[in-house]
Amino acid sequence: MAYDEFLADRIRHKFRELDIPWVDKKMMGGLCFMVDDKMCVGIVKEQMMARIDPDRMAEAFKKTGCREMDFTRRPMKGFIFVEPEGIDRDEDLEYFVKLALEFNPKAKSGKRK
């Protein structure tokens, strides 16, 4: 299993609950949830990845299990990883999903024209 299927189902459920249209794509050895053709949240092994406003990263780091995304071995501005203990509760998962959805309209699309 390249990514946590149970977490994927929890994220799908949260998007349906919030009435957010999305497309999930397998990429980077995990699963990515695209909203408006932009990377929003994802899963790498058992960690959740979220694309958030860089100005809100300090706030997010105060939450259990949240750290800079270092997928490329260097911190990536605007991207975070959340360890499983940081999203065990539905309220915590919703916090990070909503943080990513809040930034999504401002995020640049990686889609080539």
C-alpha positions in Angstrom: 0.0 0.0 0.0 1.6 3.3 -1.1 -0.8 5.4 0.9 -3.3 5.1 3.7 -6.6 4.1 2.1 -8.5 4.7 5.3 -7.3 8.3 5.4 -8.2 8.7 1.7 -11.7 7.6 2.5 -11.9 10.1 5.4 -10.8 12.9 3.2 -13.3 12.0 0.5 -16.0 11.9 3.1 -15.0 15.4 4.3 -15.1 16.8 0.8 -18.5 15.3 0.2 -19.7 16.6 3.6 -18.4 20.1 2.7 -19.9 19.8 -0.8 -16.5 20.3 -2.5 -16.0 18.9 -6.0 -12.6 17.2 -6.4 -10.6 14.8 -8.5 -8.1 12.4 -6.9 -5.0 11.5 -8.7 -2.2 9.1 -7.9 1.1 11.0 -7.9 4.4 11.3 -6.0 3.9 7.7 -4.8 0.7 8.7 -3.0 -2.7 10.2 -3.7 -3.5 13.9 -4.4 -6.9 15.6 -4.1 -7.3 18.3 -6.8 -9.8 21.1 -6.3 -10.3 23.4 -9.3 -7.3 21.8 -11.1 -5.0 22.7 -8.1 -3.3 20.4 -5.6 -5.2 20.9 -2.4 -4.5 18.0 0.0 -2.9 14.6 -0.4 -1.5 11.5 1.2 2.1 10.3 1.2 2.3 6.9 3.0 0.4 7.6 6.2 0.9 11.4 6.3 -1.5 14.0 5.1 -0.1 16.7 2.9 -1.9 20.1 2.7 -1.2 23.2 0.5 -1.9 26.2 2.7 -1.4 29.9 2.8 2.3 30.5 3.7 1.1 33.2 6.1 -0.8 30.6 8.1 2.0 28.1 8.5 3.2 29.3 11.9 -0.4 28.8 13.2 -0.6 25.3 11.7 2.8 24.3 13.2 1.2 24.7 16.7 -1.0 21.7 16.0 0.1 18.2 16.9 1.9 16.4 14.2 2.2 19.3 11.8 5.6 20.1 10.1 7.0 21.5 7.0 6.7 19.4 3.9 10.2 18.2 3.0 9.3 15.7 0.2 12.3 17.0 -1.8 14.5 17.1 1.4 14.0 20.9 1.4 11.1 22.7 3.1 8.5 23.6 0.6 6.8 27.0 1.2 3.0 26.6 1.6 3.1 22.9 2.0 2.8 20.9 5.2 2.8 17.3 6.3 0.6 16.2 9.2 1.5 13.0 11.0 -1.4 10.5 11.8 -1.6 11.6 15.4 -2.4 15.1 14.2 -5.5 14.0 12.3 -6.8 11.1 14.4 -9.9 13.1 15.4 -12.3 14.2 12.7 -12.2 17.8 14.0 -8.4 17.9 13.4 -8.7 16.5 9.9 -11.4 19.1 9.1 -9.1 21.9 10.4 -6.4 21.0 7.9 -8.8 20.3 5.0 -10.5 23.7 5.6 -7.1 25.4 5.8 -6.2 24.0 2.4 -9.6 24.8 0.9 -9.3 28.4 2.2 -6.0 28.8 0.3 -7.1 27.0 -2.8 -8.7 30.0 -4.7 -5.4 31.9 -4.2 -3.1 29.0 -5.2 -1.5 28.9 -8.6 -2.6 26.0 -10.9 0.1 23.6 -12.0 -2.0 22.9 -15.1 -0.2 23.8 -18.3 -2.1 25.9 -20.9 
